Amino acid sequence: MCNGELSDLVGSMSSPITGKRIVLGITGSIAAYKAADLVSQLRKLEAEVHPVLTAGGAKFITALTLQTLARQPVADDLWSEGNGWQPGHIELADHADLLVVAPATANVLAQCAQGLAPDYLSSLYLVARCPVLMAPAMNGKMWAHPATVANVATLRGRGVDFIGPEAGMLACGYEGEGRLWPVEGIVERIKTLVAQS
């Protein structure tokens, strides 16, 4: 087999997310620690992962951990976005192939549904024109609250895709629907969405 044939074979076996720019929003849920595994799995598939960490998310996982795993700087402050002329959140959104928010809290779902933009992630969401995937994680009562149900319906109506949450024992001690969908399942949905776009 010559080098060209080998290159073609390797290229045909690559993942649909190889070389794709995935923006990963991490918000203030106990499930934020799973973002480390999500970043690692996406990097193994040779995706370019750009973490965006909210203030709440930083209570559960550090920017240093995400930066080390992603090999990219972590965006976490809307007011210190670098040295370029274009605001960082707009530049990042303009070049994203997919925006994933995992975990997505009730607060972030509400901000996105209502068009509020108090931080980097919510501002980026408003300017993003790529597909968006939300992976909710929260207390089951919060997930079932009419306000959250309405916010999810609003976002779905605007084309936002959702995965989960799943049912099980929650960090708050209750059992119910609210757990972050398994990381492997989120990765599979990411592959599907990128392949479709």
N, C-alpha and C positions, 0 to 999 in steps of 0.2 A: 504494500500500500504506500503510495507516494504521499509527500507532505500535504499536498492540496486535498487529497481524498481524506486524510486524517483530520485536517482542519474542517472540512465539510461535515464529517461525522460528528466531531466534537460540537460544532455549531448547531447541528440538528438536535443534539441531546441537551442543549442548554435550556434553562428554565425560561418561561415567558417573562419573568421579571429581571433577567440578567441585564444589567446596565440601566435599568429603569430607576427613576428618581422617586422614592417613596418618602413623603413627609409624614412623620409619626408624631401625633400629639399625645402627650401623657398627662393625665389630669389627676386631681386629688382623691383617689380611691386607694384603698389598701391593695387592690390588684395592680397598682402601678409597678410593683416589684417585678411583675411578669413581663414588663416591657423589655427588661434585659434579655430574656429568652427570645422574645419576638425579634428584637434587633439582631441577635446572634443568628437566628434562623434565616432571616432575610439576607444578612450579609453572606451566609454560606451559599445562598442562591445567587450571589453576586449582584444583589440590588444595591443601589446607592441610597442609604438611609439617612435622613435629616431629622433628628429629634427636635421637637418643640415641647418644652417643659413648662407647665403652668406653676404658679406659686404653690398651689395645693399639691400638685404632683411632686414638687421638690421636698415636701414633707415626708414622702415615702421612698423616693429614690433620688440619688444625687446626679447632678449634671456630669460630674467626672466619670461615673460609671457608664452613662449613656454615651458620652463623648469617646471614651476608650473603646467601647464595643462597636460603635458606629463608624469610628474614624472620621468623624465630622464634628464641627462645633455644635453646641447645643444652643438653640434660640430660646431665650427665656425672658428677655426684657425688651419691650416695645420701644423703649426710650434710649436704648444704646445699641443700635442696629448696625454698627460698622462704619466704614469710611466711604462707601460708594455714594453716588448722587441719588440712587433710587432706594427708597425705604426697603429694608431687608425682607420684611414680610411679603411685600409685593413681588420682589424679585424671586423669592423662594416659591411663591404660589405660581408665578408665571412659568416656571420651569418644572413644576411637579407633574408626574404622571398619575399620581394617586395621593390623596390625603386620607390618612387613617387616624382615627382617634380611638386609642385603646390603652387604658380604659376611658370610657366617656361617662362622666358623672351627670346626675340630674341637672346640676348647675350649668354645665357646658351645653347640654342639650337645650336648656332654656335660653341661654345666651344666643346660640345659633338660630333657634327657631324665631326669636324675637329680633334678631339683627343687631344685638348689642355687641360692642367691640371694645371691652375694657382692657384687653391684654393681647399679647402677640398671637396666640392661637386663634382667638375669636376674630381678630382683625384679618389674619391670614385666611380663615374660612370664608369671610365675606368677599375676598378678592379672588379666591381659587375658582378656576373654571374646569378643573380636572374632576374625575369621579371622586366621590367622598364615601368612605366606609366608617360607620360608627359601631364600636363594640362596647355596649353599655355595661357598667358594673356599679351596683348600688344596693342598698337595703331593699328588700322585696316590697315593702310598703311604699317606698319612694317610687319604685318602678311602676306600681299599680295606681299611684295617685292620678286623679283626672288631669292635673296640670301636666304631668310627665307624659301621660297617654296622648294628650292633645299636642304636645311639643313633638313627640315622635311622629304623629300623623302629619303634622305640618312639614317636618323635614322629609318624610317619605314622599309627600306630595311634590316636593321640590327636587326629587330624584336622588336623595341620600339613601344609600344602602345600609342596612343594619344586619349585624350578626349577633345573636344572643339577645339577652342574657340566658344562661342556663339555670336550671333549678338545682338546689343542693343546700348544704350547710353554709351559711354566710358568716362572715367575720364577726358580725354583731351578735351572733349566737342564735339567730332565728334560722329556720329552714324555709326555703322558698325560692322563687325566681329572682335572680339578681346577680348571680356569679358571672364573672367574665368568661366568655366562650373559650374553650381550650385553645392555646396558642397555635397548635398544629392546624386546627380548623380555620383560624383567622388567616394563617399563611395560605391555605388552600383557596380561601375566598379572595385574597389579594391577587393570587395568580390568575384566577378566573376573571376578575375585574380588569386587570391590566391586559389580559389577552383579548378582551372584548372591546377595549378602547382604542 
